[in-house]
Amino acid sequence: MRVGVTGATGRMGREVLAAARDRQVEVAFAVSRTPDDADTDAPVVAPAEFADALAEHDPDAVVDFTVPDAAVEYVETAADAGVPIVTGTTGFSEADEAALRDAADAIPVVRGANFSRGVQALLSVARTAVAALPEYDVELTETHHNGKRDAPSGTAKRILDAVESEREDAGERVHGREGDAPRQPGEIGVHARRAGDITGEHELLLAGNDESLSLTHRAGDRGVFAAGALDAARFVQNAEPAYYRFSDIAADL
């Protein structure tokens, strides 16, 4: 497999390059605003040269971890070139989501807020637990490194979506509390923490009936996300054009 890697000098871009070396995946080219800082022997191009790089190096897929505006441009350009793409970028707006889905008419597009298989298991267990404990209060806390831009995290939003899918009476998402703020029926508390170099932690708390249940996932290294993204890149090589969530395909990888 030959992949193009965008955001090659970012936290996750570096992990994807490292995971590619470990898995003997060829990096056809990389994209970075600071090419000299990219840790790869592959050609490194500026973002404006992405379309030319696709044409010249003809990768089997592109793996993207950047920011929403850039990711949408990369996905649209990949669609024009007929090259499948996997994106782990988070923080997309509704308009961005629509652009990704439009591109998926032409190519396979895999979007993952989190490429950990453990997180996919957490989502499944969370649905089961919430359905079994319909009267229990729900709080979600997520913790990430101090450089993460979006809050709550994309993974936290996926967990919240899973909770709400099992709660007919799901109320407002309350982001933190301050002052006189008693809990309202059905509300879901959401708390985002940013500190140090923490890779990622998510804890779902259900409490009621004199007991509490905590479901927690901790990522010890970003390499787990990079490995999952490369697994998704293998999937899209033979997939039909469509918009895929990583959670939809993880069990088949």
C-alpha positions in Angstrom: 0.0 0.0 0.0 1.2 3.5 -0.9 -0.3 6.5 1.0 -0.1 10.2 0.9 0.1 11.8 4.4 -1.2 15.3 5.0 -0.3 17.3 8.2 3.0 15.4 8.2 4.6 17.5 10.9 1.7 17.7 13.2 1.3 15.4 16.3 -0.7 12.8 14.4 1.0 13.2 11.1 4.3 12.2 12.7 2.6 9.2 14.3 1.2 8.1 10.9 4.7 8.3 9.3 6.1 6.3 12.2 3.3 3.7 12.0 3.9 3.4 8.2 7.5 2.6 8.8 6.6 0.0 11.4 4.0 -1.6 9.1 6.1 -1.4 6.0 3.6 0.9 4.3 5.1 3.1 1.6 4.6 6.8 2.0 4.2 8.1 -1.6 4.5 11.7 -0.5 3.8 13.9 2.5 2.3 17.4 2.9 3.4 20.0 5.3 3.6 23.8 5.7 7.1 23.2 7.1 8.6 20.6 4.7 12.1 20.6 6.3 10.6 19.3 9.6 9.0 16.2 8.1 10.5 12.9 9.4 10.3 11.0 6.2 12.4 10.0 3.2 9.4 10.5 0.9 8.9 13.7 -1.1 7.4 16.5 1.0 5.3 19.1 -0.7 3.4 22.3 0.4 -0.4 22.2 0.8 -0.8 24.1 -2.5 1.0 21.3 -4.3 -1.3 18.6 -3.1 -3.2 18.1 -6.4 0.0 17.9 -8.3 1.4 15.3 -5.8 -1.7 13.1 -6.3 -1.2 13.1 -10.0 2.5 12.5 -9.9 2.8 9.9 -7.1 -0.6 8.1 -7.5 -1.1 6.9 -4.0 -3.6 4.2 -3.1 -5.1 6.4 -0.4 -4.5 9.6 1.6 -4.4 9.8 5.4 -5.3 13.2 6.7 -4.9 14.7 10.2 -5.0 18.5 9.9 -7.6 21.2 10.6 -11.2 21.4 9.3 -10.6 24.0 6.5 -7.6 22.2 5.2 -9.1 18.8 5.5 -12.2 19.8 3.4 -9.9 21.1 0.7 -7.8 17.9 0.7 -10.9 15.7 0.6 -12.4 17.7 -2.3 -9.1 17.6 -4.2 -8.8 13.8 -3.6 -12.3 13.3 -4.9 -11.4 15.2 -8.1 -8.4 12.9 -8.5 -10.3 9.8 -7.7 -8.1 8.9 -4.7 -9.7 7.5 -1.5 -9.1 9.4 1.7 -9.2 8.7 5.5 -9.5 11.7 7.7 -9.1 11.9 11.5 -9.5 15.6 11.6 -12.1 16.8 14.1 -14.0 20.0 14.7 -16.0 19.9 11.4 -19.0 22.2 11.0 -22.2 21.0 9.5 -21.2 22.6 6.2 -17.8 20.8 6.4 -19.7 17.5 7.0 -21.8 18.2 3.9 -18.7 18.8 1.8 -17.2 15.5 2.9 -20.5 13.6 2.1 -20.6 15.3 -1.3 -17.0 14.1 -2.0 -18.0 10.6 -1.0 -20.2 10.4 -4.1 -16.9 10.1 -6.1 -14.6 8.3 -3.7 -14.6 6.3 -0.4 -14.2 8.7 2.5 -13.6 7.4 6.0 -14.0 9.8 8.8 -13.0 8.9 12.3 -13.1 11.0 15.4 -11.0 8.2 17.0 -9.3 5.3 15.3 -8.9 3.2 18.5 -10.7 -0.1 18.5 -11.0 0.2 22.2 -13.1 3.4 21.8 -15.4 1.5 19.3 -15.9 -1.1 22.0 -16.6 1.7 24.5 -19.3 3.1 22.3 -21.0 -0.3 22.1 -20.8 -0.8 25.8 -22.0 2.7 26.5 -25.2 2.1 24.5 -25.9 -1.1 26.4 -25.3 0.5 29.8 -27.4 3.6 29.1 -30.3 1.5 27.8 -30.1 -0.7 30.9 -30.1 2.3 33.3 -32.6 4.7 31.9 -33.1 6.7 35.1 -29.5 7.2 35.9 -27.7 10.6 35.6 -25.1 10.8 32.9 -21.8 12.8 33.0 -19.0 12.7 30.5 -15.5 13.9 31.2 -12.7 14.0 28.5 -9.1 15.0 29.0 -6.5 15.8 26.3 -3.2 17.6 25.9 -2.9 21.3 26.2 -2.6 21.9 22.5 -5.9 20.3 21.4 -8.1 22.9 19.7 -11.6 21.6 19.7 -13.7 21.0 22.9 -15.4 18.7 23.6 -13.3 16.2 21.6 -14.7 14.5 18.5 -14.7 11.2 20.5 -16.7 12.8 23.3 -19.3 13.9 20.8 -19.5 10.4 19.4 -20.1 9.1 23.0 -22.7 11.7 23.6 -24.4 10.7 20.3 -24.4 7.1 21.5 -25.9 8.1 24.9 -28.7 10.2 23.3 -29.5 7.4 20.8 -30.6 5.3 23.8 -32.4 8.0 25.8 -35.8 9.2 24.6 -35.8 11.8 27.3 -32.3 13.1 26.7 -32.1 16.7 27.6 -29.6 19.5 27.1 -25.9 19.0 27.0 -24.5 21.1 29.9 -20.9 22.1 29.4 -19.4 22.6 32.9 -21.3 24.2 35.7 -20.8 27.4 37.6 -22.8 29.2 40.4 -26.3 28.2 41.1 -26.6 25.3 38.7 -28.7 22.4 40.0 -29.0 19.4 37.7 -32.0 19.3 35.5 -33.9 16.1 34.5 -32.4 14.4 31.5 -29.4 16.7 31.2 -26.0 15.3 30.2 -23.0 16.9 31.8 -20.0 17.4 29.6 -16.6 18.4 30.9 -13.4 19.1 28.9 -10.0 19.3 30.5 -6.7 20.3 28.7 -3.4 19.6 30.4 0.1 18.6 29.7 0.7 15.9 27.1 -2.2 13.6 27.9 -3.0 11.6 24.7 -6.7 11.1 25.5 -9.0 10.0 28.2 -12.8 9.6 28.2 -14.9 8.6 31.2 -18.7 8.1 31.1 -20.3 8.1 34.5 -23.8 6.8 35.2 -25.2 7.3 38.7 -28.4 6.6 40.5 -30.1 4.1 42.9 -27.2 4.5 45.4 -24.6 3.2 42.9 -22.4 4.5 40.1 -20.9 2.9 37.0 -17.9 4.3 35.2 -16.8 3.4 31.7 -13.3 4.7 30.9 -10.9 4.5 27.9 -7.3 5.8 28.1 -5.0 6.0 25.1 -1.4 5.5 26.2 0.1 6.5 22.9 -1.0 8.2 19.7 0.3 5.3 17.7 -2.9 3.4 18.3 -4.8 6.1 16.3 -2.2 6.1 13.5 -2.4 2.3 13.2 -6.2 2.4 13.0 -6.0 5.1 10.3 -3.7 2.9 8.2 -6.1 0.0 8.7 -8.8 2.2 7.3 -6.6 3.2 4.4 -6.3 -0.5 3.5 -10.1 -0.8 3.6 -10.7 2.1 1.2 -8.5 0.6 -1.5 -11.3 -1.8 -2.4 -14.3 0.0 -1.0 -17.2 1.5 -3.0 -17.5 5.3 -3.0 -19.4 6.2 0.1 -19.1 8.1 3.4 -17.9 5.7 6.1 -17.5 6.2 9.8 -14.6 4.3 11.3 -17.0 2.7 13.8 -18.9 1.2 10.8 -15.8 -0.6 9.5 -13.6 -1.3 12.5 -15.0 -4.8 13.1 -14.1 -5.8 9.6 -10.5 -4.6 9.6 
